[in-house]
């Protein structure tokens, strides 16, 4: 009797194991689409944003490839002023570095943020303030790790962005839109741009050359891609998670069920 029961149970477990990745992918796309809808896009435009970001995840736009021999003097001067105790004795020459920006994980979220800023009439001053708050805290908490990139606790940026949206928005319905802008641009600036411009960080990401001839320029350079994980990168996910967190709070207090495209206005 137990042998007969084992067969359908085994088949059910196999089907569940095969369907699990599809279910996870569906839920991810469903939540992402819902997040774009919450900030004012129609369902079709939200779906287009999701699939565009997914396709763009495979596209890296190169910015620089080759050796970086030194930081501009102005960077060193600013670093010494901001942090007199900073150790500036980092190597002057690093492994060849290929710096790029990812289309789906960086460029598209920036375009979406600018679209929200204009379309939802979000207060520019509030958006800048929220962005700066997220940027400063994520910059302070970001940790450069060789051959991995700049790491940051996954819960920090979206929580910060959601709080910024909820506290800075004049109207609570505008919080998701403000949270998306603050989280996306703030994380981009703080965790990526400001960190990469900080003297010594590139030396930590790319191990220094030991001596002349130790690394030939024909060797494959270390690839540093801003938003390189695409839709699974911190920049993209921060915006999505921040919107969902802020929208949950708004729905909890207002019991409105959804936020229309007009409700994101925050003059």
Secondary structure, 3 states (H helix, E strand, C coil): CHHHHHHHHHHHHHHHHHHHHHHHHHHHHHHHHHHHHHCCCCHHHHHHHHHHHHHHCCCEEEEEEECCCCCCHHHHHHHHHHCCCCCCCCCCCECCEEEEEEHHHHHHHHHHHHHHHHHCCECHHHHHHHHHHHHHHHHHHCEEECCCEEECCHHHHHHHHHHHHHHHCCCHHHHHHHHHHHHHHHHHHHHHHHHHHCCCHHHHHCCECCCCCCCCCCCCCEEEEECCCHHHCHHHHHHHHHHHHHHHHHHHHHCCCCCCHHHHCEC
